[in-house]
Amino acid sequence: MQLALLLGLLASASPAAAQPEAPPEVQSVRPRPRPGKPKVVGVLNVNRASEAELRLLPGIGRGRAQAIVERRSKRPFSSIAELARMKGMKGVVQKLRVHLVVEGDTTLRPAPTGPN
């Protein structure tokens, strides 16, 4: 008897009910890919650089450049390690250490590109 009841329930169920519904198709909105910043050569004096010069470095956008300029206006950086202690800057400073100085002239420029 239980078997007959079970077979009756299965037979009356629609095929669509047996399979889970697929979620409605949603198109994700992807941000446009940003072109990467060009590679750079030389060094940048973080105590003298303008906001625009700071933004030439990969990983330094408008917000970080403004934060650096604001922080150094209170007291110049005595070392690159001091710059790394700023919130959100440790990883960026580690990647850019070879391009950052606290004394001397800024010689930073885009790296020459080879023939294509």
Beta strands, then each sheet from edge to edge (+ up, - down):
strand 1: 40-41
strand 2: 44-45
strand 3: 100-101
strand 4: 109-110
sheet 1: 1+ 4-
sheet 2: 2+ 3+
end
